[in-house]
Amino acid sequence: MHTVILDGFTINPGDLSWKPLEELVSLKVYDRTPESLIVERAREAQIVLTTKAPLSAWTIQQLPLLRHICVLATGYNIVDTAAAVARGIVVTNIPNYGTASVAQAAFALLLELCHKIKLHSDAARSGEWSANPDWSFVKAPMMELAGKTMGILGLGRIGQQVARIADALQMRVIAASNFRAGAPPYPGFRWVDVDELFSESDVVSLHCPLTPATKGIVNAERLRRMKPTALLINTSRGPLVQEQDLADALNQGLISGAGLDVLSEEPPPADNPLLHAKNCVVTPHVAWATQEARARLLEIAVANVAAFLDGKPQNVILNSAIGATQKRLGL
């Protein structure tokens, strides 16, 4: 079955192997595919694998042979899933491949903000410590996390892993989530609403999907609710944050700092206000990208394709809108 990977480079820049997939299908891999070339490259494909190359309703309509879209990520907002279901196309994603890596990266960003590791390392390497009369040379205030409140927006797999780490660091955990499957066993844990989360937390960490309801959920009003000493961490999706509002809050000292692995446009334009905001650490969407996580992702993708070929698809994306469409179509 003819299969196309539209943007394989970020998944496998050369340190993994496509061979397990090549043993299942006739495979063509593109490192990157601009939106203008998606239809041309995928026209003959029955299976398309994509990470960020978007498959809109119009694009799906131009691909008459397409039967399976495998999103090489957990989030699938780059696919018009309702349009796919209307065509009887199976859409799958890759759950739970990067839980440990993303949670680890959230704390890497947080600990950088707490201890200013880069600032102090640069000072030592540049000779500032050597020229200083004191054995302990502190460039900026630092913060201890023990006893602080970690507020988690979205307590799915990654949010739960962040909660475990926060608890291990002796933080109190609170969470706001649409899905509440019982209270986690952490001392002082409470479910709260979104506004309470922002007002009570010393650290707010975002782990919810991007939906119409969550887009821009971090805005000027909620940032004004935060403590001036509070920190914001986003390893989820960039558009959860109104970026100018966050830049203004940082520059005006309304909050203490932010650690961001995602932005609303990636790669960002050079004038994105968060690239120049005070005490804002930005990394280029790498929280998920450890070799271990990418290897798991590829393994699950191969299993998704194999299951589809076997007539028993797994990790199929379903939501209420899609479910209604399926019912209407008798799928």
N, C-alpha and C positions, 0 to 999 in steps of 0.2 A: 504494500500500500504506500503510495507516494506521500511523503511527509516532509514538511518544511519547518525549520527553526528560523524564525525571523530575526532574532537578536540574541545569539548564543554567547557572545563574548563575555558578558558580565558573569554568566553562570560558569563558563569554562574558558578562561583565557589561555588555556594550554596545559594546565596542571591536572586535568581530569580527562576521561576518555568518553567519546561518543559511541564506542564499539558496542556496548550492550543494546543501545537503541538501533544501531545499524544492523544488528542481528535480527531485529524484528521487522523492520520496514526499509523501504528505499528512501534514504535520507539525504536531504540537502540542507546544509547549515550556512546561514549568513551571520556574520559577526554583528551587523547592524542593518536595519532596514528603515529608511525614511518613510514617512507615511505615504508619500507619493508613489512608492514602489511596492507597497504591500500587495495590491491586487495583482500586479504583474508577476511577482515572485510566488504568490500562493495560488494562482489561478488553477493549476493542475493538481493541487494537493487535496487529499482526503483528510489528512490530519495536519493541523497547524499548531506549533508550539510557540508561545510568545511570552515575553517578560513585560515589556513596556510598549511594544509596537501595538497601537490600538486597533481593535476590530469593531468598528462602528456598525450600525444597522446597514448603512449604505455599502460598506466594505463587504459585510457578510452576504449581502444580496448579489454582489459581483462574483462570488465564489461558489458556483453551482455544484461542485464536486465535494465541497467541504462537509465532513461528517463528525469531526471531533476537534474541539479546541482545547488544548491543554495549556492552561496558564501556569507559567513557571514561577509561581509566587503564591502566597496565601491570599492576598487581596486581589480581586478580580474586576475592579472598577474600569479597567481598560477594555473590557468586552461588554457589548450590548447583549446581556444575557437573555433578555426577553426576545430580541430579534433572533437569537440563536435557537431558542426553544421553539419559536414559531416555525422555524425551518426544520425542526427535529434534530438539530445538532447537539451533541453531548458536549457540555462544558465541564471541565474538571480543574481543580486547583491542587496546590501542594501544601497541605496543612502540617503544622508541627515540625517543620524541618529546622527552623532557626530559633526556637524558643530559648535555648540556653545562650546562644550567641547574642541575640538581641537584648536579652535581660542583662547579660554581662556588659554589653556596650552602653546600656542605659546607666549603669553604675560607673563605667569608665568616664562618661561625660560628667556625672554627678561628682565623682571624686576629684576630677580636674578642677571643677568649680570650687570644691571645698578646700583643696590643698594648693591650688595654683602650681601644679607640678611643672608645667612648661615654663612658667615665669621664673620659678626658682632654679630650674635646671639651666635655663639660658643665662641667668645671673651668675651661677657657679662657673659655667664654661667660658663666659666672657671675661672672667677675672674679678668680678665685683666681690665675690666672697673672699678671694685671696687678698684683696685690698681692704677688707673690713676688719676692724679690731675685735669683733665678737665671734665666738665659735659657732653661735647660732644666728644665722643671718636671715631675717624674715622680711620679705618684700611687700607682703600684703596680708590683710587679715585672713584667717582660716576658720573653718567651722567643723565641729564634731557632730556626727550624725546621731550618735546614741542619745535617746531621749527625745529626738525630734519626731515629727509626724510626717509619714509618707502617705500622700493621697494619690490613689491610682484610679485613673479614669479608664474603665474597661478592664474587667477582671476575667479575661479569657486566659488562654494558656500562658502567654507571655506576661500578662499582668499578674497571674498567680506566681510565676517564677520570680518576678520582681518583688512580690510580697514576701516570698520565702527569704530572699536575700536581705530585704529590709528588716525582717524580723530577726535574722541572724546578727544584724548590726545593731540590734536593740532599739530599733525604731518602732514607734506605734504605727499601725497600718489602718487606714480607712479607705473606703472605695465607693465609687459610684459606677453602676453598671446596669444595663437593661436586663441582663440575665443574672439572676441571683440564685445559685444552687446551694444554699446554706452558708452559714458564716464560717470563714476559715478559722482555724484554732489558734489565733494569735492574741496575746493579752491586749485587751482594750479595743479589739477590732470592732468597727461599726460600719454598717451601710449608711451612706449619707446621700443627699441630693447633690447635683453638680455645683450649685452655688456654695453650699456648705463645704464641699471639698476644697474649693479655691480659697475660702476664707479661713479654714482651720489648718491647712497643710503648711509645713515648712518646705516640703518638696512636692510638686505636682508632676506626676509622670503619666504621659499619654499613651494608652494602649488600646484604643478603640478603632474600629474600622472607619473608613471615610464613607459617609452616607449623606444624603441631603440634610438629615437632622444634625449631623456632627460637623459638617463643613462650617468653619469659622466659629467653632464652639469656644475657642480661646479668643476673646475680643476685649476691647477697652473696658467694658463694664466688669467682666470677670477679673481682669488683671487688676482693676482698682480694688477688688475685694481681697487680693492677696496681701500677705504681710510684706513690709518693705525688705525684710531679710530673706524672703522666700525665693526658691529656685524653681524653674520650669524645665522639664526634660521632655523632648519629643523624639522618639524613635519609631513612630507609627506612620503618619502621613502628613506631609507639609500643609495641605489645605485645611487641616484642623485648626490652624492658627491664622488669625488676621495679622499678617506680617508687619504692616506699618504700625498697628496698635502695639504689638510686642516691642518693636524697636523704640517706639515712643516711651513705653513703660520702662525699658532698660535705660534709655538715655536720660529720663527724668528721675531715675532712682525710685520708681514706684515698686519695683522688685529688684532683687539683688543680682540675679544672673539667669542665663538660659543655656542649656546644652541641647543642640539640635543636630540630628543626623539626616533630617529631611526638610525640604523646602517646597513651596507650592509649584515652582517650575524647576525642573532638573534636566541638564545643568542650569544653574540660575543665571540671570543677567547680572552683569557686574554691578549694577546699581540697586540690587536687592538690598533693602535697608538693613536687614539682619546681618549682612556681611560686614557692616561698619558700625554696628551698635555696640554700646559699652557692655563689657563682661558677658559677651555672647560667644560661646564655643560652637563652631560649625564643622561638621565632618560630612564628606560627600556620599551620603547614603551607603555606608559601609557596615552598619551594625549587623546585617544578615550575612556578610560575605566571607566569614571564615572558611577555610578549606573544608573543615568538617561539615559545616552547614550546607555548603554547596554540593558536597558529595552526597549528603542525605537527600537534598532536593533532586538531584539527578537520578538517584536510585528510585525515589517515589515517582518521578516523571516516567521512567521506564516501566514501572509497575502499572501506572495509570494507562499507558498505551497498550501494554500487554493485556490488561483487563478489558479494555475496550475491544481489542481484536478478538478476545475470547467471548465477547457478547455479554460480559458481566462488568460493566464500568464501575469504577470506584472513585471516591472523592468527587462525586458529582455535585455541582453547585445547584442548590435549590433555595428559593426564598418564596415569600408569599405571592409576589407578582408572577414569578415563574410558575409556581404551583397552580395558580389560577389559569394561566395560559395553557399549561399541560392538561388541566381538566377540560378546558374548552376544546382543545384539540384531540382529546381522548388519548393522550400519551401516557 
